[in-house]
Amino acid sequence: MRRKLFIGPRLRLLRESLGLTLESGAERLGLSRSYLSQLENNHRPATASVLVALARGYQVDAAEFDVDEQSRLIADLREASVDLPLGTAPPPLAELRLAAATTPHLAHQFLDLHAAYRRLQGRLNELDDRLGGMPSGASGLPLAYEEVRDFFHYRDNYVDDLDQAAEALAADIGIRADAGPAPLLEQALKDRHGIAVCSDASSSDQVWWRYDATSKTLRLAAELNEPTRLFQLAVVLARFSLGAQLDAIVAQASFKSPQAAAVGRMACENYAAGALLFPYGDFARTARLLRHDVEQLQRRYRASFEQICHRLSTLQRPGARGIPFYFVRVDQAGNITKRHSSTRFQFARFGGACPLWNVHEAFSHPGRILVQVAEMPDSVRYLCMARSIIKRSGSFSAPNRHYAVGFGCELTHAPDVVYADAISATADAVPIGISCRICERRHCHQRAYPPVDHVMLVPTDERAVTPYRLP
């Protein structure tokens, strides 16, 4: 059952940005003034005919008004509200839905306040531990990464201006899937920016490249594998070729600290590199043709498993949308080191992920792609794929880095994804949650601790898998 779509604040903001009054806006859409007023005040949901009218009258992609952003905002509000130790019950889900639908700007401000609270709490803990604290600004980096992550999260992990510019640059220098792009990237750096590329045998896996502005020389670590070398060449070319677009995006994002702006710039450079190596139109067509077979796409584009999964999660160009995928990378301790999503799939903002999610099991099956049908608490089912990867150090004396990569989409897209062939039509869905701290499932045998917004009952006359009950 599809949730009703309320778009009031966004609809009003769009009309006002076009310089239209309520009367002229209604006339352009072919609606009555009172009906448009009801839509803008969320007294009525948007129907399919209203979305068609918006596409024609306001010249916008109707998909921009999807429920996904609202779903993400509701999940983030719920996690933040139960995290606050106020001694009172958190708002019920119905109120959070109302806040996300009617006052989204206020809801985002609440999330910003909660992030500031978490940051302050972290500083106080550091002061307790060290009795002197650390230098001012040092504890801002975790918050900076969270802010940048949210920037992409609420854009469906797609940055149109940057993606379009990178695709045009790829066409201009002749990048094609059937030709090795390394010589093209190196030649473009030399011809356009006077930058010479050389290998640096003295470097290490910890430093992929160094740029000497005086000699205009880019020194790449000699032991980089081909996918990493290509990607880092693309990063540098994007930095110098798309500087104006990168600056504009970072400026528009209005990051709250210099650290966040720096991390945001780096993330946008990485995004542009992916869009340069895997140009949107060609990559999206090829992915559909191959039914999103990651290993075949790896061979076609000389890329790593992780790079392909990441790019699949960005294919949300208005008018040419691909399947909405999520992408996540997890280390052996369960820390989520990367997460991107154009789906309604929700990741924990704090704490660990659900232990029943197959991304954790991937470490036990090296190199094998695991497939799982999972159901989130909102009853949406997902086709979840996971595989372990090893980032080799290039030296016997240095340890390799081990991760698990997860990617997936809603089960409704299963016919267009090759991995669905491994799932029986009668396969049961595994009930998973965002994290134990906010999961409402009462009978989970893998629960680590009770949800923070429930009172815990500890029986004295019995013992079970979990030593408590939820009322």
C-alpha positions in Angstrom: 0.0 0.0 0.0 1.5 3.3 -1.1 1.6 6.1 1.5 -0.3 9.3 0.6 2.0 12.0 -0.8 1.9 15.4 1.0 4.1 18.0 -0.7 2.7 21.3 0.8 5.9 23.2 1.9 7.9 22.2 -1.2 5.0 23.1 -3.5 4.6 26.5 -1.9 8.4 27.1 -2.1 8.4 26.1 -5.8 5.5 28.4 -6.7 7.1 31.4 -4.9 10.5 30.7 -6.6 8.7 31.1 -9.9 7.3 34.4 -8.8 3.7 33.2 -8.9 0.8 34.2 -6.7 -1.7 31.6 -5.5 -4.1 32.7 -8.2 -1.5 32.6 -11.1 0.0 29.4 -9.8 -3.4 27.7 -9.7 -4.2 28.9 -13.2 -0.9 27.6 -14.6 -1.6 24.2 -13.1 -5.3 24.1 -14.2 -6.4 23.9 -10.6 -8.8 26.1 -8.5 -7.2 28.5 -6.1 -8.8 26.8 -3.1 -7.5 23.3 -4.2 -3.9 24.6 -4.6 -4.2 26.3 -1.2 -5.3 22.9 0.3 -2.4 21.2 -1.4 0.1 23.7 -0.1 -1.2 23.5 3.5 -1.1 19.6 3.3 -4.9 19.4 3.7 -4.9 17.2 0.6 -2.4 14.7 -0.7 -1.0 15.1 -4.2 -2.6 12.8 -6.8 -1.1 11.4 -10.0 -3.0 14.1 -12.0 -1.6 16.8 -9.8 2.0 15.5 -10.3 1.4 15.5 -14.1 0.1 19.1 -13.9 3.2 20.1 -11.9 5.5 18.6 -14.6 3.7 20.5 -17.3 2.8 23.8 -15.5 5.9 24.3 -13.4 8.3 22.4 -15.6 9.6 20.1 -12.9 10.2 16.4 -12.8 7.3 14.9 -10.8 9.7 12.3 -9.3 11.2 15.2 -7.3 8.2 15.0 -5.1 8.6 11.4 -4.2 8.1 10.2 -0.6 11.7 9.0 -0.1 13.0 12.3 1.4 10.1 12.5 3.8 10.7 8.8 4.8 14.3 9.6 5.5 13.5 12.6 7.5 10.9 10.7 9.6 13.5 8.0 10.4 16.1 10.6 11.3 13.7 12.5 13.6 12.7 9.3 15.4 16.3 8.3 16.0 17.2 11.7 17.3 14.2 12.1 19.5 14.8 8.8 21.3 18.4 9.7 21.7 17.7 12.7 23.9 17.8 11.9 27.7 14.9 14.1 28.6 13.1 11.6 30.9 10.0 12.0 28.8 8.4 9.8 26.1 9.5 10.7 22.5 6.9 12.0 20.1 4.7 9.3 18.6 5.3 8.3 15.0 2.2 10.1 13.8 3.5 13.4 15.1 6.9 12.9 13.5 5.2 12.2 10.2 3.2 15.4 10.6 6.4 17.4 11.3 8.2 16.0 8.3 5.3 16.7 6.0 4.3 20.2 7.3 7.4 21.7 8.8 10.4 20.1 7.1 12.7 23.1 7.7 11.9 23.1 11.4 12.5 19.3 11.4 16.0 19.8 9.9 16.8 22.4 12.4 15.9 20.0 15.2 18.3 17.5 13.6 21.0 20.1 13.5 20.4 20.9 17.2 20.6 17.2 18.0 23.9 16.9 16.1 25.2 19.9 18.1 24.1 18.2 21.3 26.0 15.0 20.3 29.1 17.0 19.5 28.9 18.8 22.9 28.4 15.6 24.7 31.4 14.1 23.0 33.6 17.1 24.0 32.4 16.7 27.6 33.3 13.0 27.6 36.7 13.9 26.2 37.3 16.4 29.0 36.3 13.8 31.6 38.8 11.3 30.0 41.7 13.6 29.5 41.2 16.4 32.1 42.3 19.0 29.8 40.6 18.3 26.5 41.9 18.4 23.1 42.7 21.4 20.8 39.8 23.5 19.7 38.2 22.1 16.5 39.7 18.6 16.7 36.4 17.0 17.7 34.6 18.7 14.8 35.6 16.1 12.3 33.1 13.4 13.1 30.4 16.0 12.9 31.8 17.3 9.6 31.5 13.8 8.1 28.0 13.4 9.3 27.0 16.8 7.8 28.5 15.9 4.4 26.8 12.5 4.6 23.5 14.2 5.2 24.1 16.6 2.3 24.2 13.6 -0.1 21.5 11.7 1.8 18.9 14.4 1.2 19.8 14.8 -2.4 19.1 11.1 -3.3 22.9 10.8 -3.6 22.8 12.6 -6.9 24.4 16.0 -7.8 23.0 17.0 -11.2 25.3 20.0 -12.1 28.4 18.0 -11.2 27.2 14.8 -12.9 26.3 16.6 -16.1 29.6 18.5 -16.2 31.6 15.4 -15.6 29.7 13.5 -18.3 30.4 16.4 -20.8 34.1 16.3 -19.8 34.3 12.5 -20.4 32.8 13.0 -23.9 35.2 15.8 -24.6 38.3 13.8 -23.8 36.9 10.6 -25.4 36.4 8.3 -22.4 34.7 5.0 -23.6 34.0 1.8 -21.8 35.8 -0.2 -24.6 39.1 1.8 -24.3 41.6 2.1 -21.4 41.0 5.5 -19.9 44.4 6.0 -18.2 46.2 7.5 -21.3 43.2 9.8 -21.9 43.2 11.0 -18.4 46.9 11.6 -18.3 46.9 13.4 -21.7 44.0 15.6 -20.5 45.9 16.6 -17.4 48.9 17.5 -19.6 47.1 19.3 -22.4 44.6 21.2 -20.2 46.5 21.9 -17.1 50.2 21.3 -17.9 50.4 18.5 -15.3 52.8 15.6 -15.8 52.0 12.3 -14.3 54.7 9.9 -13.0 55.0 6.9 -10.7 56.5 7.3 -7.2 58.1 4.1 -6.0 59.0 5.7 -2.6 55.3 6.4 -1.8 53.1 3.9 0.1 49.6 2.6 0.1 48.8 5.2 2.8 49.5 8.0 0.3 47.9 7.5 -3.1 49.3 10.6 -4.8 51.1 13.9 -4.2 50.9 17.0 -6.3 53.8 19.4 -6.6 52.4 22.8 -7.7 55.8 24.2 -8.4 56.8 21.6 -11.0 53.2 20.7 -11.9 53.9 17.1 -11.3 51.4 14.5 -10.0 53.2 11.5 -8.4 51.1 8.4 -8.1 52.1 5.5 -5.7 53.7 2.9 -7.9 51.8 -0.1 -6.3 48.3 1.2 -6.9 46.0 -1.3 -8.7 44.4 -0.2 -11.9 40.9 0.7 -10.6 42.4 2.9 -7.8 45.0 4.5 -10.1 42.2 5.4 -12.6 40.0 6.8 -10.0 42.7 9.0 -8.5 43.7 10.3 -11.9 40.0 11.2 -12.4 39.9 12.9 -9.0 42.8 15.2 -9.9 41.4 15.9 -13.4 38.0 16.8 -11.9 39.6 19.0 -9.3 41.4 21.1 -11.9 38.7 20.9 -14.7 35.5 21.3 -12.7 36.8 23.7 -10.0 34.1 26.3 -10.6 31.3 23.8 -10.3 32.8 22.2 -7.2 33.2 25.6 -5.5 29.6 26.5 -6.3 28.2 23.3 -4.9 30.2 23.6 -1.7 29.2 27.3 -1.3 25.5 26.4 -1.9 25.7 23.6 0.7 26.5 26.2 3.4 28.4 23.7 5.5 28.7 24.9 9.1 32.5 24.5 9.6 35.7 24.8 7.6 36.2 21.1 8.3 32.8 20.2 6.8 33.5 22.4 3.8 36.8 20.6 3.2 35.3 17.2 3.6 32.4 18.2 1.3 34.8 19.4 -1.3 36.7 16.1 -1.2 33.4 14.1 -1.4 32.3 16.2 -4.4 35.6 15.6 -6.1 35.2 11.8 -5.6 31.6 12.1 -6.9 32.9 13.9 -10.0 35.6 11.3 -10.5 32.9 8.5 -10.5 30.8 10.4 -13.0 33.8 11.0 -15.2 34.9 7.3 -15.3 31.3 6.0 -15.6 29.4 8.6 -17.7 25.8 8.7 -16.7 24.1 7.8 -20.0 26.5 5.1 -21.1 26.8 3.6 -17.6 23.0 3.6 -17.0 22.3 1.9 -20.3 25.0 -0.7 -19.8 23.8 -1.4 -16.2 20.2 -2.0 -17.5 21.5 -4.2 -20.3 23.6 -6.4 -17.9 20.8 -6.4 -15.3 23.1 -4.6 -12.9 25.6 -7.5 -12.8 28.4 -5.8 -10.8 31.1 -8.2 -11.9 30.4 -7.7 -15.6 30.3 -3.9 -15.1 33.7 -4.2 -13.3 35.2 -5.8 -16.4 33.6 -3.4 -18.8 34.8 -0.3 -17.0 38.1 -1.6 -15.4 36.7 -0.7 -12.0 36.5 -2.2 -8.5 33.5 -3.9 -7.0 33.1 -1.0 -4.6 33.3 1.7 -7.3 30.6 0.1 -9.4 28.2 -0.3 -6.4 28.8 3.3 -5.4 28.0 4.5 -8.9 24.8 2.4 -9.1 23.6 4.3 -6.0 23.8 7.6 -7.8 21.7 7.0 -10.9 18.9 9.4 -10.1 19.0 12.0 -12.9 15.6 13.6 -13.4 14.0 12.2 -16.5 16.5 9.3 -16.7 16.4 7.7 -13.3 17.8 4.3 -12.8 16.9 1.8 -10.2 17.3 3.4 -6.7 20.1 1.5 -4.9 21.6 1.9 -1.5 25.4 1.4 -1.0 27.2 0.8 2.2 30.7 -0.2 3.3 31.3 -1.8 6.7 34.5 -2.8 8.5 35.0 -5.9 10.6 33.9 -4.1 13.8 30.6 -3.3 12.3 31.4 0.4 11.7 29.7 1.9 8.7 32.6 3.7 6.9 30.6 4.7 3.8 26.8 4.9 3.2 24.8 6.3 0.3 21.3 5.7 -0.7 18.7 6.8 -3.3 16.2 4.4 -1.7 14.0 4.5 1.4 16.4 2.1 3.1 17.4 3.7 6.4 20.8 3.5 8.0 21.5 4.1 11.7 22.9 7.6 12.3 24.4 6.4 15.7 25.4 2.9 16.9 25.6 -0.3 14.9 23.5 -1.7 12.2 21.1 -4.7 12.5 23.0 -8.0 13.0 20.5 -9.9 10.8 21.5 -7.8 7.7 23.6 -9.9 5.4 26.4 -7.3 5.1 27.8 -8.7 8.4 27.7 -12.3 7.2 29.8 -11.4 4.1 33.0 -11.6 6.1 32.4 -15.3 6.7 32.1 -16.0 2.9 35.2 -14.3 1.3 34.6 -13.2 -2.3 31.1 -14.6 -2.5 28.1 -12.4 -3.3 25.3 -13.1 -0.7 21.7 -12.4 -1.6 19.0 -11.7 1.0 15.4 -10.5 0.9 15.0 -8.3 3.9 11.9 -6.4 5.3 12.3 -3.2 7.2 9.9 -2.1 10.0 7.9 0.0 7.5 7.1 -3.3 5.7 9.1 -2.3 2.6 11.1 -5.3 1.3 14.6 -5.1 -0.2 16.8 -7.2 -2.3 20.1 -7.0 -0.4 23.5 -8.1 -1.8 26.7 -8.2 0.1 30.3 -9.2 -0.6 33.6 -9.0 1.3 36.5 -7.1 -0.2 40.2 -6.8 0.6 42.2 -3.6 0.0 45.7 -5.0 -0.1 48.6 -3.1 1.4 51.1 -4.1 -1.2 53.6 -5.3 1.4 54.0 -8.4 3.5 54.8 -6.3 6.6 51.7 -4.1 6.3 48.2 -5.4 7.1 45.4 -5.5 4.5 42.2 -3.7 5.1 39.0 -5.8 5.1 35.5 -4.5 4.4 32.1 -5.8 3.4 30.2 -3.9 0.7 26.4 -4.0 0.7 24.1 -2.7 -2.0 20.4 -3.3 -2.7 17.1 -2.0 -3.9 13.4 -2.4 -3.2 12.1 -5.9 -4.1 9.8 -4.4 -6.7 12.8 -3.9 -9.0 13.9 -7.6 -8.7 13.1 -8.5 -12.3 15.7 -6.0 -13.5 18.5 -7.2 -11.1 20.4 -10.4 -12.0 20.9 -11.3 -8.3 17.2 -11.9 -7.8 17.6 -15.1 -9.9 19.1 -16.6 -6.7 16.0 -16.0 -4.7 13.1 -18.4 -4.6 9.7 -16.8 -5.3 8.5 -18.3 -2.0 11.6 -17.1 0.0 10.7 -15.6 3.4 11.9 -12.1 4.1 14.3 -11.6 7.0 12.9 -9.0 9.4 15.7 -6.4 9.9 15.7 -3.0 11.5 17.8 0.2 11.5 19.5 -0.6 14.8 18.6 -2.3 18.1 18.4 1.1 19.9 15.3 2.1 17.9 14.0 -1.2 16.5 10.4 -2.0 17.6 10.6 -5.7 16.8 9.8 -7.5 20.1 10.8 -11.0 19.4 14.2 -10.7 17.7 16.6 -13.4 18.8 19.6 -11.2 17.9 18.6 -8.1 19.8 21.7 -6.6 21.5 19.8 -4.3 24.0 16.3 -3.0 24.4 15.1 0.0 22.4 15.8 3.3 24.2 12.2 4.5 24.0 10.7 1.5 25.7 10.5 0.6 29.4 12.4 -2.6 30.1 10.8 -5.3 32.3 13.1 -7.8 33.9 11.3 -11.0 35.0 12.5 -12.8 38.1 10.7 -16.1 37.6 12.1 -17.1 34.1 15.1 -16.8 31.8 14.9 -16.4 28.0 17.2 -15.6 25.1 17.0 -11.9 26.2 16.9 -11.3 30.0 14.1 -8.7 29.7 10.7 -8.1 28.1 9.2 -5.2 26.2 5.8 -4.0 27.4 
